[in-house]
Every structure is written in C-alpha cells, then in structure tokens.
Amino acid sequence: MKELKGIEEFKELLMAPGVSGYEDDIRNKIEEIISEFGKTKTDNIGNLHLDIPGDGPHVAIVAHMDEIGMVVSNIEDNGYLRVMKIGGVKDSLLLGRQITIHTRNGPVNGVIGHKAPHLTTDDDKKDEIVSWTNTYVDVGASSYEEVKELGVDVPNPITFLPGLRRLNGGFVTGRPFDNRIGCYGLIEALRILSGEDTDLKLSFVWSVQEEIGLRGARVVANTLKPEYVIALDTYTSSDSPGLKSFYKPIKLGGGPVLRMVDVRVISSPRLIRHFKESGDGDNIPYQYGVTGGTTDGMALQESGSLTVSVGVPVRYSHSTVEVAHWSDIRNLPRLLAAGVRRLPL
C-alpha cells in the first residue's frame, strides 16, 4: 500500500499512554516533538503550553491529550485485580481485552478475563453485558504479594493495548484516536504557523482530563482568556451501519468537520463562516454538522471567547477499533492554519 506521510509520528503518539489524570508519558512525547519550536511550560494541572508572542488578538488552539481507560481499584488476595473505569468506557468493551498496567517499575501486561462459554450456566446468560464491577484483571499472579512484587498498586492507570493498522486505501484503525488525532493536528499546525509572520499571539495547548469533565480546559479558560479559541478533537461519524439519520451524514475521507452544535457547545456562527471561507479559499475539503458529546471548546467558550470546534470524523468512538481516514487527519492542520492566518475577523 502507498506510504502515508507522517504516519510514524502519529503512531508514536498512539503508543504513549495517557489515561485522564495520568498524562505524563504522552505529554513528554509531545514536548519532545515540539521543543524545537519554542519554550514549553506545564501548568499545575498538567496542561502543556507553547506560546508564540504577538501584539494582535490572542488565539488559543487546544487539543486534549488524555484518553479513556481504567485504574487499579483493588488487589485481591488471590492475585487478581479489580478496576475502576476512567471516562466513557462502555462495559461491553471490557471482557477479553489485553491491557497494560502502568507502574513506577514500568508496564505490566494483563488481560481482562471472562467466563468461558464451556463453563457458563443459564444464570450467566441472563446478563449479556457484564458490569465493570464484576470484571477482573489477570496478570499471571497467584497472590497479593506476587502482584506487589510486580510493582502494581492502587491506583495504577490501565490502558487498552494500543496499536495502528492500515485498512483499505487511506483508512487507519486503532486506539486511542480520541484524541491523539487532535494532538497530531495541533503539532502539524504548529509546524505550519511557526514559520509564518503574524501579529497574532498564538497559544498551543495540549490539555488534560477532558474525558472526565474538561478540567484542563477550565484551567486554560481561567488563566489565558483568549479572544479566539479553536478546539481540536475527533467527531463521531454517522457513516456506519445501524445508525439513525437524525444527524447530518458525515463521511470518512470527506474532510475535517466544523462542529457547529453538540450537546454542550454552539460554535460561534461568525467563526464557522470564517473557517468555511478559509477552507474554500485554500481548496481544503471540509464538512460541517451537528453531533452528540462535547469538547474542550465548551469550557473555553464560557470564558467569553469566540469559539469553534473542529474534528476529524471517526467511526466506533471510545472503542479499541476506532477508524479514521488519513486524508482527514492530514487536512485538519491545513484547515486550522488557513483559518488562523486570516484572523482577526
């Protein structure tokens, strides 16, 4: 298959763990990549900042770097671990998964066990989906002491096994696309905009704890107070079987999406028009639509900023098999740069 430009760096971002509240590894990876473009700083909650000074209006571009996952909630005497979910993890995705526990001594491999069909009873079949409260992690240990010798403790973060695979053409699948796609897009946009003359003050922010309540973005809103905000994230697509058509169809490969309305944010109509005109002017494909969920844009909009959310369409969001199209991922920073360089309104 044809080589996809930039795919190796994107894969590096996918492989770095970053469960909400435990973003050190992914933050360190991003900082390693962007340090050549300027001085970075990390605030008290863990947001990573890189500022480009200017005398004009302040533009903040934000992408959250945390991912959904779990933490160790208990170590039982028999050596099995219990877990607590962090973020929007569906119970139906847990059983039979390979996971990694991130400890001070390094990663520890484990699996989320399930009762084999050979051993199930009629009572087991009553509940097709097993609650997270009834799941357990097997790390190959037979006692509490053996688990502790591995370095595992409460509340070590847990991630699902990461990875990246190619599908047909430019389609890619893996985890955690939400929101390493936005992280990658923000890095690429920094590469583009750092080489251009502008009077704008630009703040590039990789935020934390979005998946558990936009907490990092709330800190950014309280401290930066920019005139313009652009929030980068994924966008749940509606082009797979079994979905009802109450949302405007969004197609993978059709371009990044201007997220006009979701359950918590109404993007500024002025900025929506601005980015449409910018995309048209630079011949960059884009889509626009209404969807569920929300983004960091909500918290930042409440600080009084003109706000727009822009995303890359993804199938099977918050799963281990998210699917996106590489052309949309590459066009995200192009659309972002086109809109920013035409500011202020």
C-alpha positions as CSV (number, residue, x, y, z in Angstrom):
1,M,0.0,0.0,0.0
2,K,1.0,3.6,-0.6
3,E,3.1,5.1,2.3
4,L,1.1,7.6,4.4
5,K,3.2,10.8,5.1
6,G,3.5,11.4,8.9
7,I,2.1,8.1,10.0
8,E,5.1,7.1,12.1
9,E,4.9,10.2,14.3
10,F,1.2,9.6,14.7
11,K,1.9,6.0,15.7
12,E,4.4,7.3,18.4
13,L,1.6,9.4,19.9
14,L,-0.8,6.4,19.9
15,M,1.7,4.3,21.8
16,A,2.3,6.8,24.6
17,P,-0.2,6.1,27.4
18,G,-2.2,9.0,28.9
19,V,-5.3,8.0,30.9
20,S,-7.1,11.1,32.3
21,G,-5.1,12.3,35.3
22,Y,-2.0,10.3,34.3
23,E,-0.9,12.1,31.1
24,D,2.9,12.2,31.9
25,D,4.0,9.9,29.1
26,I,2.0,11.4,26.3
27,R,2.9,14.9,27.5
28,N,6.6,14.0,27.5
29,K,6.3,12.7,23.9
30,I,4.6,15.8,22.6
31,E,7.1,18.0,24.4
32,E,10.0,16.1,22.8
33,I,8.5,16.7,19.4
34,I,7.6,20.4,19.8
35,S,10.6,21.7,21.8
36,E,12.3,22.9,18.7
37,F,9.6,25.5,18.1
38,G,9.9,27.4,21.3
39,K,9.8,27.2,25.1
40,T,7.2,24.9,26.6
41,K,5.6,25.1,30.1
42,T,3.4,22.8,32.1
43,D,0.8,24.3,34.4
44,N,-0.2,22.8,37.8
45,I,-3.0,20.6,36.4
46,G,-0.7,19.3,33.7
47,N,-1.7,21.2,30.5
48,L,1.3,21.6,28.1
49,H,1.7,25.1,26.6
50,L,3.8,26.6,23.8
51,D,3.2,30.3,23.1
52,I,4.2,32.4,20.1
53,P,4.2,36.1,21.1
54,G,2.4,38.8,19.2
55,D,0.7,42.2,19.7
56,G,-2.5,41.2,18.0
57,P,-5.5,39.3,19.3
58,H,-4.9,36.2,21.3
59,V,-5.8,32.8,19.7
60,A,-5.7,29.6,21.7
61,I,-5.7,26.3,19.9
62,V,-6.4,23.4,22.2
63,A,-6.4,19.6,21.9
64,H,-6.8,17.2,24.8
65,M,-4.1,14.6,25.2
66,D,-5.9,12.3,27.7
67,E,-7.6,9.1,26.9
68,I,-10.3,6.9,28.4
69,G,-9.1,3.9,30.5
70,M,-9.1,2.5,34.0
71,V,-7.2,2.4,37.2
72,V,-6.5,-0.5,39.6
73,S,-9.1,-0.2,42.4
74,N,-8.2,-3.3,44.4
75,I,-5.7,-6.2,44.6
76,E,-7.3,-9.3,45.9
77,D,-5.6,-12.0,48.0
78,N,-5.8,-14.4,45.0
79,G,-3.7,-12.1,42.8
80,Y,-6.5,-10.8,40.6
81,L,-7.0,-7.1,40.2
82,R,-10.3,-5.1,40.2
83,V,-10.7,-2.0,38.2
84,M,-12.5,1.4,38.1
85,K,-13.3,3.0,34.8
86,I,-12.0,6.4,33.9
87,G,-14.0,8.3,31.3
88,G,-16.6,7.0,28.8
89,V,-15.6,3.3,28.8
90,K,-18.5,1.0,27.8
91,D,-18.9,-2.2,29.9
92,S,-19.4,-4.1,26.6
93,L,-15.9,-3.4,25.6
94,L,-14.1,-4.8,28.6
95,L,-14.2,-8.5,28.6
96,G,-11.5,-10.4,26.8
97,R,-9.2,-7.4,26.3
98,Q,-5.4,-7.2,26.5
99,I,-4.4,-4.3,28.8
100,T,-1.3,-2.7,30.2
101,I,-0.9,-1.5,33.8
102,H,1.5,1.4,34.1
103,T,3.6,1.3,37.2
104,R,6.7,3.0,38.6
105,N,8.7,-0.1,37.6
106,G,7.4,0.0,34.1
107,P,4.5,-1.6,32.2
108,V,2.9,-4.8,33.4
109,N,0.9,-6.9,31.0
110,G,-2.6,-8.2,31.8
111,V,-5.8,-9.4,30.4
112,I,-9.4,-8.8,31.4
113,G,-10.8,-12.3,31.9
114,H,-14.2,-13.7,31.1
115,K,-16.1,-16.9,31.9
116,A,-15.5,-19.4,29.1
117,P,-18.7,-20.5,27.3
118,H,-18.0,-24.1,28.3
119,L,-18.5,-23.1,32.0
120,T,-21.5,-20.7,31.7
121,T,-24.8,-21.5,33.2
122,D,-28.3,-20.3,32.4
123,D,-27.9,-17.6,35.1
124,D,-24.8,-16.3,33.3
125,K,-26.8,-15.9,30.1
126,K,-29.3,-13.5,31.7
127,D,-26.8,-10.7,31.6
128,E,-25.1,-10.5,28.2
129,I,-23.1,-7.4,29.3
130,V,-21.0,-7.8,32.4
131,S,-20.7,-4.7,34.6
132,W,-17.2,-3.3,35.2
133,T,-17.8,-4.0,38.9
134,N,-17.8,-7.8,38.1
135,T,-14.7,-7.7,35.9
136,Y,-11.1,-8.7,36.9
137,V,-7.6,-8.4,35.6
138,D,-5.3,-11.4,35.4
139,V,-1.6,-10.6,35.5
140,G,-0.4,-14.1,35.9
141,A,0.0,-13.8,39.7
142,S,-1.4,-16.1,42.4
143,S,-1.3,-13.9,45.5
144,Y,-1.4,-10.3,46.7
145,E,2.3,-10.4,47.5
146,E,3.2,-11.6,44.0
147,V,1.2,-8.7,42.4
148,K,3.0,-6.2,44.7
149,E,6.4,-7.7,43.6
150,L,5.5,-6.7,40.0
151,G,5.2,-3.1,41.2
152,V,1.4,-3.0,40.7
153,D,-0.5,-0.9,43.2
154,V,-3.7,1.1,43.6
155,P,-4.4,3.3,41.6
156,N,-2.1,2.5,38.7
157,P,-3.6,3.6,35.4
158,I,-4.6,1.0,32.9
159,T,-4.8,1.3,29.1
160,F,-6.1,-1.0,26.4
161,L,-3.5,-2.4,24.1
162,P,-2.6,0.4,21.7
163,G,-1.8,0.0,18.0
164,L,-2.3,1.1,14.5
165,R,-3.3,-0.9,11.4
166,R,-4.0,0.0,7.8
167,L,-7.3,-0.9,6.2
168,N,-8.1,-0.4,2.6
169,G,-6.6,2.7,0.9
170,G,-6.2,5.5,3.4
171,F,-8.2,4.1,6.2
172,V,-6.5,3.5,9.5
173,T,-7.7,1.8,12.7
174,G,-6.5,1.6,16.3
175,R,-6.7,3.4,19.6
176,P,-6.6,6.0,21.1
177,F,-7.6,8.1,18.1
178,D,-9.6,10.2,20.6
179,N,-7.8,12.5,20.9
180,R,-4.3,11.7,19.6
181,I,-5.7,12.8,16.2
182,G,-6.2,16.3,17.7
183,C,-2.7,16.2,19.3
184,Y,-1.1,15.3,16.0
185,G,-3.1,18.0,14.2
186,L,-2.0,20.6,16.7
187,I,1.6,19.6,16.3
188,E,1.3,19.9,12.5
189,A,-0.4,23.3,12.8
190,L,2.4,24.5,15.0
191,R,4.9,23.4,12.3
192,I,3.0,25.4,9.7
193,L,2.2,28.6,11.7
194,S,5.6,28.9,13.5
195,G,7.2,29.6,10.2
196,E,4.8,32.5,9.2
197,D,4.8,36.2,10.1
198,T,1.8,37.1,12.1
199,D,0.7,39.8,14.6
200,L,-1.4,37.3,16.5
201,K,-0.5,35.9,19.9
202,L,-0.8,32.2,19.5
203,S,-1.1,29.7,22.4
204,F,-0.9,26.0,21.5
205,V,-2.3,23.9,24.4
206,W,-2.4,20.2,24.9
207,S,-4.9,19.8,27.7
208,V,-5.6,17.1,30.3
209,Q,-8.6,15.5,31.9
210,E,-11.0,16.3,29.1
211,E,-12.6,12.8,29.3
212,I,-13.7,13.4,32.9
213,G,-15.1,16.9,32.7
214,L,-13.0,19.2,30.6
215,R,-10.9,20.0,33.7
216,G,-7.7,21.1,32.0
217,A,-9.6,23.3,29.6
218,R,-11.3,25.0,32.5
219,V,-7.9,26.0,33.9
220,V,-6.9,27.3,30.5
221,A,-10.2,29.4,30.3
222,N,-9.5,30.9,33.7
223,T,-5.8,31.8,33.0
224,L,-5.5,32.7,29.3
225,K,-8.8,34.4,28.5
226,P,-8.1,34.5,24.7
227,E,-10.3,36.3,22.2
228,Y,-10.4,33.3,19.9
229,V,-10.5,29.5,20.7
230,I,-10.2,26.6,18.4
231,A,-10.8,23.2,20.0
232,L,-9.5,20.1,18.1
233,D,-11.0,16.7,18.7
234,T,-12.5,13.7,16.9
235,Y,-16.0,13.8,15.6
236,T,-18.2,10.7,15.8
237,S,-19.2,9.9,12.2
238,S,-22.5,8.7,11.0
239,D,-21.5,6.5,8.0
240,S,-21.6,3.0,9.6
241,P,-24.5,0.6,9.6
242,G,-27.2,0.7,12.2
243,L,-27.2,4.5,12.9
244,K,-30.3,6.6,12.6
245,S,-30.2,9.7,10.4
246,F,-31.1,12.4,12.9
247,Y,-27.6,13.8,12.5
248,K,-26.3,15.2,9.2
249,P,-24.3,12.5,7.4
250,I,-20.5,12.8,7.9
251,K,-18.2,10.7,5.8
252,L,-14.7,9.4,6.5
253,G,-12.5,10.9,3.7
254,G,-14.7,13.9,3.2
255,G,-12.5,16.3,5.2
256,P,-12.3,17.6,8.8
257,V,-15.6,18.6,10.4
258,L,-16.7,22.0,11.7
259,R,-18.6,21.0,14.8
260,M,-21.5,23.5,14.7
261,V,-23.6,22.2,17.6
262,D,-23.2,19.5,20.1
263,V,-24.8,18.8,23.5
264,R,-22.8,21.5,25.3
265,V,-21.5,23.9,22.7
266,I,-22.8,26.1,19.9
267,S,-19.8,27.2,17.9
268,S,-19.7,30.9,17.0
269,P,-21.5,31.3,13.7
270,R,-19.0,34.0,12.8
271,L,-16.1,31.6,13.2
272,I,-17.9,28.8,11.4
273,R,-18.4,31.1,8.4
274,H,-14.8,32.2,8.7
275,F,-13.5,28.7,8.5
276,K,-15.8,27.7,5.7
277,E,-14.5,30.7,3.7
278,S,-10.9,29.8,4.6
279,G,-11.4,26.2,3.5
280,D,-12.9,27.3,0.3
281,G,-10.2,29.9,-0.3
282,D,-7.4,27.3,0.1
283,N,-9.3,24.5,-1.6
284,I,-9.3,22.4,1.6
285,P,-12.1,19.8,1.9
286,Y,-14.3,20.2,5.0
287,Q,-17.6,19.1,6.3
288,Y,-20.0,20.6,8.9
289,G,-22.6,19.1,11.2
290,V,-24.3,18.6,14.5
291,T,-23.4,15.8,16.9
292,G,-23.5,14.4,20.4
293,G,-20.9,14.7,23.1
294,T,-18.8,17.8,23.6
295,T,-15.2,19.2,23.5
296,D,-12.9,21.4,25.4
297,G,-14.5,24.3,23.5
298,M,-17.3,24.3,26.0
299,A,-15.2,25.2,28.9
300,L,-13.3,27.8,26.9
301,Q,-16.4,29.4,25.4
302,E,-17.6,30.1,28.9
303,S,-14.7,32.5,29.4
304,G,-16.2,34.7,26.7
305,S,-14.1,33.6,23.8
306,L,-15.3,33.3,20.2
307,T,-15.1,29.5,19.9
308,V,-15.2,26.9,17.2
309,S,-14.7,23.1,17.5
310,V,-13.1,21.3,14.6
311,G,-12.7,17.5,14.4
312,V,-11.8,14.5,12.3
313,P,-14.6,12.0,11.7
314,V,-14.0,8.7,13.5
315,R,-16.1,5.5,13.5
316,Y,-16.6,3.4,16.6
317,S,-15.5,6.2,19.0
318,H,-14.3,5.2,22.5
319,S,-13.5,1.7,21.4
320,T,-10.4,-0.3,20.6
321,V,-11.0,-0.3,16.9
322,E,-11.6,3.4,16.1
323,V,-11.4,4.1,12.3
324,A,-10.4,7.3,10.5
325,H,-9.2,8.3,7.1
326,W,-5.6,9.6,6.8
327,S,-6.6,12.4,4.4
328,D,-8.9,13.9,7.0
329,I,-6.1,13.7,9.6
330,R,-3.7,15.5,7.3
331,N,-6.2,18.1,6.2
332,L,-7.1,19.1,9.8
333,P,-3.9,21.2,10.4
334,R,-4.3,22.7,6.9
335,L,-7.8,23.9,7.6
336,L,-6.7,25.1,11.0
337,A,-3.8,27.1,9.6
338,A,-5.9,28.5,6.8
339,G,-8.4,29.9,9.3
340,V,-5.9,31.2,11.8
341,R,-3.8,33.1,9.2
342,R,-7.0,35.0,8.2
343,L,-7.7,36.2,11.7
344,P,-8.8,38.6,13.2
345,L,-12.4,38.7,11.9
